[in-house]
Amino acid sequence: MLIVAACATAGAAAYGGRGYLEDSWWIWKLGSKERLTRMEAAVALAETKCVRAVPRIVDAIARDPEEGITTTTSLLVTERSDKGAPRDWERFEQDEATPVVFALWDMGEPALPALRRCAEARDPDPRMQRILERLLDRSALLTLKRPVVCK
């Protein structure tokens, strides 16, 4: 009977720790030289809200100069003349993040304390400071910039 209880306990512990092991594997994949692998890992970690991965995701962003946030400015016509010409418009700005940056954004509020610690601990690299400040500013929407994949 003792062996059955020990096996059941071991099985339950293994099943319960499965998420931790899977997250650990994805965190390891963030160090890949392949950009697509890093994107896949960051998205998987964001889906599970793995806050312990935040510093490693920040490091992956810092090592990849293609990762970042861009702002697109558009004009939205709000009024037209009788002939259809624009008479009045509003300026509209939209921030788009690359996939690894967006993964951090997608983690939401649970990631904010870890992001703050990363922002305080990092060297004053202007690019990373801008990215971290924007991720910490939850007042404006951030959208995903779709990557162009060439085969």
N, C-alpha and C positions, 0 to 999 in steps of 0.2 A: 504494500500500500504506500509505503514511503517513496518508493521508486516512481510510482504513478504520480504522486503529488509533486515530486522534484521535476519530472518531465513536463508536467502541466505548467509549473511555474517557469521553467526555462523556455517553453514554447510561448507563453504569454509575454515574457520579457523580450524575446526575439521579435515577436510580432509588434509589440509596442515601440521598440527601438528602430523599427524599419524606416520610419520617416527620417530619423536622425542620420541613419546610414545613407539613405538616398540623398538627403541634403548635402552630406559630407562629400559624396561623389560629385554632385553638381558644383560644389564650391571648388573642388579640385579641378574640374573642367574649365573654370574661369581662367585658369593659368594657361590654357591652350594657345598655341600660336595661330590657330585657325579662328578667324573672326566669327564665322558662322557658328562654330562650337561655343564660343563665349556668349554669343547672342542666345543660343538655345539654353545654355546653363542659366543665364540671368533671368530669362523668362520663366523657366521651371522654378527657380528659387523665389521669384516674385509671386507665382501662383500659390506657393505654400506659405508665403509671408515669412520666409526664413530670415529673421532679423540678424542672426549671427553672421549672415553672409554679406551684410552691408559694407563692412570695411574692404572685403575682397572684391566686391563689385566696384567700389570706388577706385581701388587700385587698378582694376581692369580698364576702367574709363581713363584713368590718368596715363596708362601705358599706350592707349590707342588714340592717336590724334584725329581719327575720323569720328570718334564719339563726341557728341556735343548737343547743343540746343541752338536752333536758328530761329530768327523771328522774321516772319513774312508780313509785309504791310500791303493791305489791299484797300481800295476805295469802294464803298458801297453806295450806289446811287439811291438817294432817298426821295428825290423829286425830279420830275422831267417836265420840260416845256411842252407846249401843244404840239410841236413838231417832233417830239421824242428825244430831243437833246438833253443831256444831264443839266439840271439847274442847281441841284444841291446834292451833297454827298457827305458821308461820314468815313473817317479813317478807321480801319479795322486791322488790328495786329493779332497775329496768331503765332504761338511758339510751338515748334515741332522738335521733338527729341529723337535721337537715334535709338535703336532698340535696347541697348544695354542701359542707357540713361533712363529711358522710359520704364524699364523694369523697376528701377529704384522708385520712380514716381508712383508706379502702380502698386507698390507695397503699401502705400498710404500712411496713415498716422502712426502705426506701430514702428515704422522705420525712422521717424523723425529724431528720437533721442540719439540713435546710432549715427545718423547723418550729422547731427550737431557736433558730436564728439569727433567725427572725421574732419569736419570743417575747422574745428579748433586745433586739431593735431597736425594738419597738413602744412607743408611749406607754402609760402604765399605765391603759388603758381597762379597767375591771373586767370587762365583758362579754367582751371579746376575750381577756383574760388567762385567764378561766375556760375558754373554749373551747380555747385553745391548751394549757393545762395538761391538760385532759381528753384531747385528741388525743395528747399526749405520754405519757400514762399508758396503757400497753397492757395493764394487769393485768386490766381488766374489759371485757366485751363491749360493743360499741356497735352498736345496730341502726338501720336506716333508718326514719325517720318518713315515711310515704308522703304526698306532697303532695296536697292537694285541688285538683283542676283543674275550674274551672267554665267551661262553654262558652256 
